[in-house]
Amino acid sequence: MGVRDEPGPHDFKFPRSPSTNLIENGTLALSELGLDEKTAMVGQYLSAMPDDVREEVATRKKTSNELQREQQRAKVSENFLSLPI
C-alpha cells in the first residue's frame, strides 16, 4: 500500500448547506458564524462575567484561569464555613 495519487470514494465530503433553523428561529449555527465550540464556550464564559471582572481579563490583569480558581476557592470556603461544628 503506497501513497494514493487520486482521492478515493471516501474522501468526498458534501458541502454544508445553511441550516433551516436560521430561517425558522433567526439564530445562526456556530459554523455559520465561523466559530468553533471552544471559542464559543470562552465567549459565553466571558459574557457571563461582571463588567469589572471582564475588564480585568481584557486588560490582562488576570487570566480566566485565575478567575476560575478564585471562584472555586470562594465556593469551597463558603461550603466549608456552612458545615455544622
Phi, psi and omega in degrees: 000116180252190179284133180280136177270334182244144178294143179273179182292338182270358180275350182281135174234133179291141176293144180280133178262155178301144183290147177284343177296332179301318182286322186284312186240005174075015179251156179253148174283158181302318181295328178289335177270354181080025181249147171264175186293323182293317179297319178295320179297315180296320178298319178293321179296315180292323181289338179278349181282152171296158185301317182294322178290318178298324178295323177297322178289319182295323179272002178063028172287326177223152175265163179294329177294319177298318179295320178296319178296318178299317179297318180295318178297318180297320180294318180294316180293324177296316178294322180295317181290337181274356178290145178289148181275000000 
